[in-house]
Amino acid sequence: MTLSRFLTRRLFFSVPLLLGVLFFTFALVRIGGQDPVALLAGPTASAQELALVRRELGLDQSLFAQFLIYLGKVARFDLGQSWLSNKPVLSELIDRVPVTVELMFWGVLIGALIGIPVGLRAAFRADGLYDQISRFVSLLGFSIPTYWLGLMMLFVFFFLLDWAPPGMGRISLMATPPPRITGSYLVDGMLTANWVAARSAFGQLVLPVLCVAIIASAPIIKQTRAMALEVLGRDYVRLARAAGLPEREVRRIVWRNALVPVVTFIGTEITGLVGTASLIEYVFAWGGLGQYGLNAIISGDFAVVQGYVLFLALFSVVVFVIVDILTFLLEPRAAGEA
């Protein structure tokens, strides 16, 4: 199977998934018990005013009719306007995507650079002291609540030790943000030689990235260890050792065969971490996609919630396509069997 045919097949199956996400999100936000009409009209609005607002928003029609109208708008890349800020949802989401991607990229990268070597080393020394410690650390990372972790990071490194800046956004209030090029203050500051902004952005990145890295590394350690142990039990590894191959070569064989499932797992974890990162963004006032969606869910801003969930679904599709490409390149036989 060629790569183009493989990707076309994957994208074809993504279309009904996105349609399903659109419908269920559209339905769930409307039966969730929150009434945006009362919020928009105000507590002193009369029944006539409430009915007028409901009619202007199209909420007086049937659920199916509302969905068809919304589907037509989505096909024209119109996700509506936020009922609270009165700004186009699509433009606000696009503005915030690089903010969240920056946080996720560095956090998952550091988590993988820590988790994969630790998991492999633990598998090669199964049931030893190192393995026991790594499993305990992994379990600890699983158990820490995300919101509490962010607060404790600020409490220790900002309040007690004064090593980190306060969690008040992506750049210090005393620094001038660089011109927008990529959406990352760190990268844009470096590209425009605004070193004050770049240093400030780097300082603000450290704690939230560390939080994401801790959350990401725990399951990566566990999964890498499990995959490596499974490969170590295969006949070809026993044969390699019986043939007298050096331990370094045996480890290379194990790493090569455990790589595909580990990469697939990391891709799956990234899609789940986007929702988890919303709490970290909320603690550090990061202003990214997660914080934007979380505020919309709390306030009952239907248009934003629908756009946010659709973006998460699209993000998941993109991540899995990238994982499929890596899987195809690393192990074409696995792609051919899919």
Secondary structure, 3 states (H helix, E strand, C coil): CCHHHHHHHHHHHHHHHHHHHHHHHHHHHHCCCCCHHHHHHCCCCCHHHHHHHHHHCCCCCCHHHHHHHHHHHHHCCCCCECCCCCCEHHHHHHHHHHHHHHHHHHHHHHHHHHHHHHHHHHHHCCCCHHHHHHHHHHHHHHHCCHHHHHHHHHHHHHHHCCCCCCCCCCCCCCCCCCCCCCCCHHHHHHHCCCHHHHHHHHHHHHHHHHHHHHHHHHHHHHHHHHHHHHHHCCHHHHHHHHCCCCHHHHHHHHHHHHHHHHHHHHHHHHHHHHHHHHHHHHHCCCCCHHHHHHHHHHHCCHHHHHHHHHHHHHHHHHHHHHHHHHHHHHCHHHHHHC
